[in-house]
């Protein structure tokens, strides 16, 4: 009998108090959570999630290995990016080139940007590239960036594939990590709120 009364009290308290208390717990959350989709999706952020956020998804992020460094720099400046995927004559991604490559292999050595090709300064060869598959969790993407000391990751179209479908930056990883952290905080706030309601009703 006592347990039934306690259960009824908890239910009554939940009906009357959970909405305002839950809202109070979530007041800190900003509207950009909508960009990540549902809260459940925010908790399952992957490389694909980062790719959807990336500015690289709306620009031409590839450059031919035979392009001059000067033309590469013009494209980077025009799109406000720090790296590009390098392609061979067939259009296959075979490397990646970054602003750091320019600084350390052209500017520092006093080479001429007009007479130096992208192939001469990029990280070349698929085995040398840092890649992730779309399903890789966002934490794994971050681990790869930190482990290889890079600020960009190439995204393959599958786990065993060498076909590159996109490029993501450390900024994209940070966005996804932020969204996931907010979603985790929301879940914890909900658990605490429900526990407080149950405790206060006993």
N, C-alpha and C positions, 0 to 999 in steps of 0.2 A: 504494500500500500504506500509506504514511504517513498519507494523508488518511483512509483507512478506519479506521485505528487511532484517529486524533484524533476522528473522528466517533463511534466507539464509546465513547470516553472521555467525550465530551460527553453522550451519551445516558445512560451509566451514572451520571455525576455528577448529571444532571437527575433520574433516577429516585430517587436516594438523598438528594439535598439540596434539591430544589426545594420540597417541601412545607413543611419547617420554616423555610426561609429566606423563602419567600413569606409564611408566617404571621407571621414576625417583622416583615416589611416592613409588614404590615397591622395590627399590634397597636394602632396609634393610632386605628383607625376604630371609631366607636361604632355602636350598634344602630340608630340612627335612619336609617341608610342604607336599611333595609328599607321605610321610609315612602315613599321615592322610587321603589321598585320595583327593577328590575335595574340593574346598573351602566351598562349601555348606555343605559337610559332616563334615568339621572341625567346622562349626558353630552349629552343632547338636551333639556334643560329648556326649556319654552316657557311662554307665558302660560296655556295650559291646565293645565300642571303647577302653576303658582302658584294658579290658581283652585281646584284640587283641595285644596290646603293651606289655603286661606283660610277664616277664620271666617265670611266673608260667604256661603259656600256653605251654611251651616246656619241662617241668620237671614233675616228680612225686611229686605233692604237698600235697599228703595225707599220713597219718601215722596211724598205728593201736594204739588204746588206750592201748594195752598191751605191746607196745614197751618200752624199757628202755629209760630213759632220755639221757643216754650216746649215744645210737644209734640215737636218735633224733638229738642230737647236731652234730653228724657226718654227717648226711644228710643235715642239715642246712649249715654247713661249706662247704661241697662239692658243694652245689648249690648256695652258697652265698645269702641265703635268711634269713628272720627274723621271719617267721611264717609258720605253716602248719595246714591243716585241719585234725581233728582227726576222725577216723572211728571206728565203733563198729565191732563185729564179722561178721555181714552181709554185711559190706562194706559201710554202710550208714554214712554220715557225721553227727557227734553228738557233735562236739566241735571244738575248735581252740586252738592252743598252740603257744606261741611266746617266743622269747629270753628273754623278760621281765618276763615271768612266771618262767623261769629257774633262773634268777638272784634273784627274790624276794622269790621264794618258794623252791629253792634247794640250790643255792650257799650261799645266805644270812643266811639261817637257818642251814647250815653245813650238809645238807643231802648228801647221796652218790648217784651219778648219776647212778651207775650200779645197785642199789637196789631200785630205784624209777621209777615207771611207768608213762607214759605220762598222763594217766587218773587222776593221783593224783594231777597234777599241772595245767591241762588245764581248760579253760572255758568250762563247760560241759552243755549240754542240748540245744536243738534248740531254745527254747524261750529266752535263754541268749545270743544268737549269734547276731552279727550285720551283717545284710545281705542286699543286694540290688538285684533288678531284672535287666536283661540286658537293659531294656528300661529306667531305671532311668537316668535323666540328670546328667552330670558330677558335676554340682553344688550341686545336692542332695546328691551325693556320698561324696562330701567334707563336707557337713553339718553333715552327719551321723558320719564321722570320728571325726570331731571336737566336736560334741555333746556327743559322747560316749568315747572320748579320746582314740581312737584306731588308729593303723597305717595300718591295713589290713581289707578288707571287703570280705565276702564270697558272691559269686554271685549265685543266684537261677536261675532255668531255666524258671521261670514264676512268675507272681505277687503273686499268692497264693500258689506257690509250696514250698515244703520243700526239693526238690532235688537240691543239690549243684553241680554246674557245673564248678566252677572256683574260683580263689582267686586273688584279686588285692591289690596292696600296695599303700601307699601314693605317692611313686615315679611315679606310673602309672597315678595317678590322676593329678599330677603336669604336666606330659607330655601332657596330654589331655587339661588341662587348658591353657597351653602355646600355643598349636596349635590353640585353639579357640580364644585366645586373638589376635594372629597374624591375623587370618581370619577377626576378627572384625575390627582391625586396617586397613586392606586392604580395607574393604568395606567403612570405613570412609574416607580413602585417596581417593578412587574413587569418592565418593560423593563430597568431597571438590574440587578435580581436575575438575570434570564436572561443578561445580558451578563457579569456577574461569574462565573456558573457556567461559561459557555463559556470565558472567559479563564483561569480557574483550572484548567480541564481540559486546556489545550493544553500 
